[in-house]
Amino acid sequence: MRGGVAPSRVFLPPGPWAGLLEFMLRRFPYVAPEVLRARLERGEIVDGAGVPQAADAPYIPGRWLWYYREVPDEEPLPFELPILYRDERLLVVDKPHFMASTPGGRYLRETALSRLRAALDMPQLSPLHRLDRDTAGVMLFCADPASRGRYQTLFQSRLVLKEYEAIAPLRAGLELPCVRRSRIQRIPERFDMREVPGEPNSETRIELVERHGALGRYRLRPASGRKHQLRVHMSALGIPICNDPCYPAPRAHPPYDDYSRPLLLLARAIEFVDPYSARTRRYETRRRLDLSGPGSAA
């Protein structure tokens, strides 16, 4: 680990490449050739034994190479990551908006996983589920690798009850509570999702719990965990979540240092029967979504 960040790896498959650099240029087309060459020359890409690989080395398939990702312009996020609960197996945190759950894209150290690994000196910490960068609230991590499988089975078997909260417009004529079932799949070459014809693979129960002018506070209880499921279902019902940059139609994202309009979606609570103690565990966020305005979250 370096600053809570684990190394990445790349597999060398059979192929026509004569040299290692030739393969790396094909494998990482978005990285400038001079950057890849410099990293090899500095010995920053190694094999499984930790031996640095040279830029002019021959290509030898069937191996793994290891390296640390670099995000040169990553700025610290001005948000705390409160711990709600901790024991020898579980770590429960209250993730803020604008913080990715795990490293990816332009975020490496300023993610929930990397921050916790570094701050708590827990290199083996791993997430049991994920929240979108745009979503705040309760998130669970496993502190003991030997225990991870039993907790992960709860999520895979849909034995974990999740409750979300969202602020969205009111819609006349929409009968609530309701259950939205649909088939969701990713839009090719894009980040967002859509509903398509076919056997449903997602389900959400939606309730209206409070009204304030033209806005409502909604309780969302997903029975499945598809990417962007809650955002897609709310949009499909004509009540897209406030400040959603993707639904019902993608629009320009604000600058990455603009934290003024968080997505008003919150992982309110999570509940399950612990496979070790047989006790019911329930954890709730301390954050809130304010109905007073479209940019209100704390």
Number of C-alpha atoms within 10 A of each C-alpha: 14 12 15 24 20 17 11 11 16 14 12 17 13 11 10 10 15 13 15 19 21 17 16 20 16 12 13 11 9 8 12 10 15 10 10 18 16 13 15 22 15 13 15 17 22 17 15 11 8 13 13 18 21 20 20 14 13 14 20 14 14 9 13 13 18 20 19 14 14 11 13 8 8 12 13 11 15 11 12 11 14 14 14 16 12 14 10 9 16 20 21 20 22 24 28 26 23 22 22 26 25 22 17 12 8 14 19 23 26 23 23 25 22 26 19 23 22 16 11 10 13 16 19 13 22 21 20 19 13 16 22 14 17 19 22 29 23 28 26 23 22 24 22 17 11 9 15 18 12 12 22 15 14 17 16 11 9 14 14 20 17 20 19 21 24 27 29 25 20 19 13 7 6 11 9 12 14 12 16 17 17 21 16 23 16 14 11 8 6 7 11 16 19 19 18 12 8 9 10 13 15 20 21 20 18 22 18 19 12 12 14 12 9 10 19 21 21 24 20 24 20 21 19 19 18 16 18 19 23 27 22 23 26 22 19 16 11 15 21 23 25 22 18 21 16 18 22 17 10 11 10 7 10 11 7 9 11 10 14 12 16 23 26 26 27 27 23 23 19 19 15 19 16 15 13 10 8 9 10 10 12 14 18 18 20 13 17 16 20 15 21 11 13 19 17 17 22 12
